Amino acid sequence: MKQRKWLAALLTLLLLAGGVLLLWNTGFFTCIGSLDAMRDYIQRFSPFSHLFYLMVQLLSVLIAPIPSNVTALAGAVLFGTWPAFLLTWIAVVSGSMLVFFLARILGQNFAERLVSQKVTQRYLDVIRRKRDVFLILVFLFPFFPDDLICILAGLTDIPARRFFLI
């Protein structure tokens, strides 16, 4: 089990570091303030722009400063509403499941490094008590810190399959 934790932590660190390094070196962070600049940035990776867009959306779940709303809008302009929606959905579900499993594998220490004590106190007990209804509401309404709640959900006894369906 300890070896599994180290492997999960190492792979996550490599994914995050590699993703941030790639975004930094390709000028992503200079484009995040403008829809046109973001669209041009994603388009530069053609013929792999769909795959790159998926990766950026996945990283937006893991790295807070990436504004997924700007990148999603740029994707809709580039690829059309439904293809961008599908790619964004795949990325968000994958990223949410990734942080859920990381919290499940790495435990409370991992969660405490990413989620503030205030957020943990506010939501963890509610997730445990209201589980399905609360998680559905979190994912439906934009004002919840849903990425952080996915981490906290990984600390509960909710089955992974049920979390995925929600």
N, C-alpha and C positions, 0 to 999 in steps of 0.2 A: 504494500500500500504506500509506503514511504517513497519507493522508487517511482510509483505512478504519479505522486504529487510533484516530485521534482521534474519529471518529464513534462507534465502538464504546465508547470510554471515556466520551464525553459522554452517550450514551444510557443507559449503565449508571449513571453518576452521577445522571442525572435520575430514573431508575427508583428507585434507592435513596433519594435525597433525598426524592422525592415520596412514596414508600411510608412512610418513617419519619415524615415530616411528617404524613401522613394518620393514621397510627396514633397518633402523639403527640396530635394535635388531637382525636381522637375518643375518647381515654381508654384505648386498648388496654393500655398499659404498667401501668395501675393494676389491670387485670383478670387479669394473667397468673398470679397466685398461686392462683386459685380456679376450679374447674371451673364452678361455677354462674355466677360473674361472667363467665367467658369465654363461656359459652353465651348469657347474656343480651346480652352485647356483640355477638356475631355476629348474634343474632336481631334486634337493633335495625335492621339494614340490610335487613330484609325490604321488598320482594319480591326484593331483589338479594343476599340473604344467602348463597346458593350461590356467586355470583360473588365476593363479598367474602371468603368462606371460602377459595376457591381462591387469591385474591390473597395472603391472609395466609400460607397454606401455601407459596406460591411465595417470598414474602419470607423465610420461615423458613430456606430454603436459603441465601439470600444474606446474611442478617443474623443473626449467631450468637445474640444474646440472646433471640430469639423461640423460646419452647419449643414445638416442633412437636408434642410428645407431648400437652401440655395442649390445644392447639387441635384436634388430631386427635380426642381424646376428646370435646371439646365438639361437634365436627362429627358424631361418631357418635351422640351423644345427640340432637342437633337433627334430623339428616337421616336417620338410620339407618346401620347398619354399612356396607352395600355402597355407597350413594351417597357417604358420607364417604370410604370407601376409594378409590373411583374418582376423586373430586376431589383427594384427597391424592396419589394416584399420578400424576395428570396434572401437578399442581403440582411434585412432587419431580422427575419426569423432565424437565419443562420447565426448572426451575431448575438441575438438574444439567447439562443440555445447554447452558444459557446460560453457566455458569461454565466449562465445557469449551471452548466456542467463544471466550470472552473470553481464556482462557489461550492458546489456539491463535493468536488474532489479536494479542494484546498482548504475549505472550511472557513471558520469565523475570522481567522487572521487575515486571509485574503480579502474578505469582505470589509473588514475594518480599515484596510489600507485604501480602499476605493470609495467607500460610502461613509459619510460623516456620521458621527454618533447621533446627531440630531435627526437625520433622516432615518437611521436605523431604529431609533426609539419611536419615531412617529409611525413607521410603516410595518415593521417586522411583526408585531403582535397582531395588527389588522390582517396581514397576509395569512398568518396562522389561523386566525379565527374565521375570517370571511372568505378565505381562499379564492374559490372560483369566481364568485360575484365581484369581489374586489379587483382581481386581476383582469377580468373582462372590462370593467370600467376604466382601469388604468390604461389599457391599450386602446380604448375607444376615445378617450378625452386627452387632448394635447397638453394639459397643464400639469400632469403628473410626471415625475422623473422616472419614466418607464425603464430606461437602461439600468438605473440603480435598483429599481424594484425587481428586475430580472435577477440581479445578483442576490438580493435578499431572498427571493423565492427559492434559489438554490440551497438556502440554509434550512428550508422547511422540509416537511415530509411529503410534499406534493410529488406524485410520480412524474417522471420526465415526459411520458407520453401525454399525460393530461395537460401539463404545462405547454407542450408543443401545440396541442389542439386549441388551447385558449389563445 
